[in-house]
């Protein structure tokens, strides 16, 4: 007999379970009970606490034979818990693929027993399901696609919701994105309240691939890297409809790094091996310095004059910049290998291989690349200096791409003057330039000051602050001297001001062609008493006047400092002309960014007063938010407070209003509650004297909450309003590790009843040196049975030897007694059978 070697513990967020490579052979006549214990495979799956697990069969073919003592049918069984004694979700065999199977907690047990007579084939995919909207997905050769769906899909998503999904492919691979079904998202101008946004990367600042406001969602989209983030946003009481996207590993193409290497069509050199029809994109991404030489080692494609057929290889240089300009270097087809290398002046290259028809003849292509390292790009930190083009003064200027990033002392601006300028004059039409110099205000490509493609050197070039980027590109060797220039920093910056101190004002410069200004707060806290109240403080910024134009092309951006990957640092964007616009930030590292690229994008500027209020702040899982007392209200702009609350990951926040008594009119006193980390998150509600909050609690769909309180100046005769928000972890899902801040939990309910075949395990963790007391509150109702063998709750105490000892198993309708632990840990197990539903239970615990 050959016994199976399979199964094990799986802890990845997604994975594949399939039959082992070798199946057992059983001698005829061996009783089933003798081989039973040797012929099963058991997988114990554990994902992160607070999540659940979703199973999908991609294939199943396990034979079913008439029952007999010598014939045992095979199956795949899925249990809703930690072992084979957990509630059974289903036992599957035959060839019919079942629907999606979902657990109620973060644990599952899968058991496979093959049929004595085959076939025995199955492929079971599992994935971790987040309680919060959005998740992180890792694709691989085994799991090469994932579906992204808005909450409740295909039904209408919840109002005022925001979700972010992050998808990561293996290094070097690309992603395809395609919309499944109909998209009912609105277009401009209403689309700003509900949209889908795709970014090429995992951060909120990654390059945008598509926005449903303006992009065509009917086309398939390909990334140029192995990372993608998808954001769904709606701030509407009546969202239009759900969206479903399918993200898959690209069947061809890829991204490569390294100073030299080879790129081939898929399955090269197999005749007819490359996929068709297909468009395959390959990216070479190698640093910043040098030129790239590319040469075909083999080219075997259909031949047509001027490569007019669609079966071809096109090569592009990708120039660094905000638009990533592409310069085509050539289009190649047929079987004649080019004799001369193809030269890209930058080490970023895109290769597009297009195949339109299936064939059994052509091999495809093999392309070698090598970097010619030459560093003419530099970061210069000095008061002044000189810069010249590579080989300046020589008779022949070579291929060149250079960037100089200049930084002078803070508070100064940069002035550039040409000492010599001799480059190839721009041809007609204007895009037929061979050499060019580009000057950018700041350290990146957002604000271009000037592009020079002729020998005009009469006017000095200025930055607005202490940084400037200069870019030089020579596409072909030319007989020109090049350029030499001098930079200096004798003049003050036009970006005057900061956000330090308890109050102040900032007025942006006027009558300038480009502006790149950042106004920062550098002090480490907003609190006046950091030793006793380190988290307290709100920076209130009153923009008395904002000039951003009517078309939303330029914006004043209010941001916080660096945060964890994937989070958004943006607090507010002011993109229209406005007056008396107030923005609150409880973060000490707040900054205001303003970029005016060229005059044709519209002039931008603002006048702003700021003040630090000793209320609000940045907090973890606090239990309440209430109106601050004992503060002066003599400020003409009143009192403005903002609270940023961050509960543990995968914890939704329940908000109950314990008290709400506003005294002033709604235009003068109100409360804003946001479903997320800042004032750009969906607004859960604006509450005031005439619009009080609901009697029932409201809940976030994230573990983050942002609350603002605004009140106008209060005279001595005015009554002062009051409010209290009571915060707690929202009861969701099944199981997990709970800390003292989450003091109440209970049976997960659907339509007021717990579900059959559930197993939930909670670990209660007290602080060091403390004990746990747990009691059942409110209604207690579990199916009653002798010795509580059907539906029950059982509590365990962890003793000094780390063994769990039962404190008691309870069921029925009588409220159980108080339970105490001997140490810092207590375990609570809730298990139900396949019959009977009831109201469940609620436990309140403290330490």
ABEGO torsion letter per residue (X at the ends): XBBBBBEEBBABABBBBBBBABBBBBBBGBBAAAAAAAABBBBBBBBBBGBBBBBBBABBBBBBBBBBAABBBBBBBBBBEABAABBBAEBBBEABBBBBBBBABABBBBBBBBBABOBBBBBBBBBBBBABBEBBBBBBAABABBBBBBBGOABBBBBGBBBBBBBBBBBGBBBBBBBBEBBABBBOAAAAABBBBBBBEABAABBBABBAAABBAABBBBBABABBBBBBBBABABBAEBBBBBBBBBABEEBBBEABEBBBBBGOABBGABBOBBBBBBBBBBEABEBBBBBBABBBBBBBBGGABABBBBBBBBBBEAAGBBBBAEBBBEABBBABBBBBABABBBBBBBBABBBAABAEBBBBBBBBBBBABBBBBBABEBBBBBGBGBABBBBBBBBBBBBBBBGBBBBBBBABBBBBBBBOBAABBABBBBBBBEABAABBABBBABABAABBBBBABABBBBBBBBABBBBBAEBBBBBBAABBBABBEBABEABEBBBBBBGBABBBBBBBBABABABABAAABAABEBBBBBBABBBAEAAGABBBBBBBBBBBBGBBABABBBABBBBGBBBBBABAABBBBBBBABAAAEBBEBBBBBBBBBBEEBBBBBABBBBBBGBBAABAAEBBBBBBBBBBBGBBBBBBBABBBBABBAAABBBBBBBEABAABBBAEBBBAABBBBABBBBBABABBBBBBBBBBBBAABBBBBBBBBBBBBBBEBEEBBBAABABBBBBBBGGBBBBGBBBBBBBBBBBGBBBBBBBBEBBBBBBBBGGABBBBBBBBBBAAGBBBBAEBBBEABBBBBBBBABABBBBBBBBBABEBBAEBBBBBBX
